[in-house]
Amino acid sequence: DNKSILNIIYRKTNKAELTKTQLISKEYLNNIHNEITVKFHEITSANLRGELKKYIDKNDTQLIAMSAKSLNFIQVLISKGSPETDSFIRNTPFLFLHESI
């Protein structure tokens, strides 16, 4: 019995609803496989680093894959911070994907 859980964290930067493409993607992920549980989480805080750290600390996170339109976004995320906030970056594997427009 497979107990895999795929957690999707979406950073919502304004009050806009999901686009049609995002809704289709969400539906696809919900139906990807009946033995994989998919959970969706929204982050509305501007402090993405802090929110990710809280999420990783609270959950048994084994890998984080991120998609970003801007490489600057990734640089800000992995830029040097305090040892407490950097520990989640050093201890959790990250996969960064560049989102093509």
C-alpha positions as CSV (number, residue, x, y, z in Angstrom):
1,D,0.0,0.0,0.0
2,N,1.5,3.3,-1.1
3,K,1.2,6.1,1.5
4,S,2.7,8.9,-0.7
5,I,1.5,12.4,-0.2
6,L,2.2,15.2,-2.7
7,N,1.8,18.6,-1.0
8,I,1.4,21.5,-3.4
9,I,2.2,24.9,-1.9
10,Y,1.0,27.9,-3.9
11,R,2.2,31.4,-3.3
12,K,-0.8,33.7,-3.7
13,T,0.5,37.2,-4.1
14,N,-2.8,39.0,-4.6
15,K,-6.5,38.3,-4.4
16,A,-6.7,36.9,-7.9
17,E,-8.3,33.5,-8.4
18,L,-6.5,30.6,-10.1
19,T,-6.3,30.9,-13.8
20,K,-8.1,28.4,-16.1
21,T,-4.7,26.7,-16.8
22,Q,-4.0,26.5,-13.0
23,L,-7.4,25.0,-12.4
24,I,-6.9,22.4,-15.1
25,S,-3.4,21.6,-13.6
26,K,-4.9,21.3,-10.1
27,E,-7.6,18.9,-11.4
28,Y,-5.0,16.9,-13.2
29,L,-2.9,16.6,-10.0
30,N,-5.9,15.6,-8.0
31,N,-6.6,12.7,-10.5
32,I,-2.9,11.8,-11.2
33,H,-3.0,8.5,-9.3
34,N,-5.6,7.0,-6.9
35,E,-2.9,5.8,-4.5
36,I,-1.2,9.2,-4.1
37,T,-2.9,11.8,-1.8
38,V,-2.6,15.4,-3.1
39,K,-3.0,18.3,-0.7
40,F,-3.0,21.9,-1.7
41,H,-1.7,24.7,0.6
42,E,-1.7,28.5,0.0
43,I,0.9,30.9,1.3
44,T,-0.2,34.6,1.3
45,S,2.6,36.0,3.4
46,A,5.4,38.0,1.7
47,N,7.9,36.1,3.8
48,L,8.2,33.0,1.7
49,R,11.4,31.8,3.4
50,G,9.8,31.9,6.8
51,E,6.6,30.2,5.6
52,L,8.5,27.4,3.9
53,K,10.6,26.9,7.1
54,K,7.5,26.7,9.2
55,Y,6.0,24.2,6.7
56,I,9.1,22.0,6.6
57,D,9.4,22.1,10.4
58,K,5.7,21.1,10.8
59,N,5.7,18.3,8.1
60,D,7.9,15.4,7.2
61,T,9.2,17.1,4.1
62,Q,11.7,15.0,2.1
63,L,12.0,17.1,-1.1
64,I,10.9,20.5,-2.2
65,A,10.5,21.2,-5.9
66,M,9.9,24.8,-6.9
67,S,8.9,26.4,-10.1
68,A,9.5,30.1,-10.6
69,K,9.2,32.6,-13.4
70,S,12.1,34.6,-12.1
71,L,15.5,33.4,-11.2
72,N,15.7,36.4,-8.9
73,F,12.9,34.7,-6.8
74,I,15.1,31.7,-6.4
75,Q,18.2,33.8,-5.5
76,V,16.2,35.6,-2.8
77,L,15.0,32.3,-1.4
78,I,18.5,30.8,-1.1
79,S,20.4,34.0,-0.2
80,K,22.2,34.0,3.1
81,G,20.0,34.5,6.1
82,S,20.3,33.6,9.7
83,P,21.6,30.1,10.7
84,E,18.1,29.2,11.9
85,T,16.4,30.0,8.6
86,D,19.3,28.5,6.5
87,S,19.1,25.1,8.2
88,F,16.0,24.1,6.3
89,I,17.8,24.9,3.0
90,R,20.9,22.8,4.0
91,N,18.9,19.9,5.3
92,T,16.1,19.6,2.7
93,P,16.8,18.7,-0.9
94,F,15.5,21.4,-3.3
95,L,14.7,21.0,-7.0
96,F,14.4,24.4,-8.8
97,L,12.5,24.5,-12.1
98,H,12.4,27.6,-14.3
99,E,8.8,28.2,-15.4
100,S,8.7,29.2,-19.1
101,I,6.1,31.7,-20.0
